[in-house]
Amino acid sequence: MTDRPRAPWQRLEDVIDRTPLDTEEKHRLKHYSVFLVLGAPTMLAFAVANALARQFMVAGAVTVAMFGLLIGWALLIQGRSPTWVYRANAVFYGGIVVYLAGVGGPDGSRLLWSYTFPPIAFFLLSRREGLVWVALVFGGTAALLFDVVPGVAPYAYSADFRSRYLVTFVIVALTAYWFEHFRQVYRLRMEAEQAELQRALDQVTALRGLLPICAACKKIRDEADAWVDLEAYIHDRSEARFSHGICPECAGRLYGDDYLGDGGGSASSSETLTSDGTTA
């Protein structure tokens, strides 16, 4: 029976898992790949549509951004510095978003691309640096919306549209910020729990299998066919340590009723004697 062929996404995950990146960066790269798979064809279609409409500047800018994403992915697969690759992509993609805000379009359609920037920036560049990039894009688009850039004649947006866009962009940015905040908190908590579990596992030495034990003296036969005391056997193969006491039954058998007392046992029967002769 032959194995079923792996799906393209599974093969892509295999490629990412073989990259010389740590676990968190591989996780980011997988999400970057999802954005690329969904975004690159959309950007290509958008560029073609603008080229057919003789909007060659827009088509060229979007095409450059698309190839920037593809080149960035290729560099990440080779294990290049992820942070600088993501920063370069933030420059390309953020610049395109601001440029499209200036070009405008019917009902502000080209400006809608800016809503994709905050989730990508926060996830790929963390909350703190992502906030800087989002603020830069927000400031650039706002400056073009209100036509305060000297020497630039941006698209004329209506006052209502400007207000709605600024409010919705802030909402999208804050939502993306908090999603990334909770994701990082959850990841750090899981890493701490895994580290604690690993420390606990490192301290455990398990005894497995059948142990040949003497029915009379309770010695155990070890791997060298030598009979050793039960305490020594467990001591050498685990983290367990022994202290010594005496149970009420043995105390009564050895010392008689004087030890047990009228109440059927004394407080001293619960005491344990450690190896240095002190009680615990």
C-alpha positions, 0 to 999 in steps of 0.5 A: 500500500503506497503512502498518500501524497502530501498536500502542497501546504504540508510540503511547504511546512516541511520546507519551513521546518528545515530552515535554520530558524528557531521555533518562533521564527518558523511560526512567523514564517508559516504565517508570512507564507499564508499571507504570500499565498493569498496576497501575491495572486491578489496583488498580481491581479490588482496590478494587471487590472490597473495596467489594463486601465493604463494606471501604469504607476499603480501597476508598477508599484504593486508589482514591485511590492509583490516581488519584494514579498517573494524575495523576502520569503526566499531569503527567509527560507535560506535562514537570513536575518528575519527581522531585517527581511521583515523590516525591508518588507514593511518599507516596501509594503508600507510605502505602497499603502501610503502611495495608494492612499495618495492615488486614491480611487472610486470610493477610496478603494485603493486606500482599503489596502492599508487595513492589511498593514497593522496585523502584518506589522504587529505579527512579524515585527512584534508589538513595540516595533510594529506600533512604530511602523503602523504609526508611520503608515497612519501618519502618512495616509492621514497627511495625504487624506488632509492634503498637508504634504507640500508639492503633492496633489493627492486624491480628493477624499470627502470629509465623511470618508476621511473621518470614517477611514481614520476611525476604522484604521485605529480600530483595526490597529488596536485590535491587531495590537491586542491580538498580538499581545495575547498571542505573545503572552500565551506563547510565553506562558506555554514556554514557561510551562514546557520548561518547568515540565522539562525540568521535572522530567529531567529530575525523574529516573523511572524504574521499569520492568520486573525486579527479581526480589528475594522473598525472604530478605527482600534484596534485589538482583541487579544487572550483574546478578548481584543481590543488593539491598532494596534501599541501595538499589532504589538509591542508585537508580532514582532521586529517592532518598530514605529516612528510617522509622518504625511502624506500630506493628513492628514496634509492638512486636519488638518492644511490647506494650510499653511502646504502644501505650494505652492509646494503641500507639505513641507519637514517637511511632510517627517519627523517622530516623535519618541517616545522621541519627536525627529524627524527622 
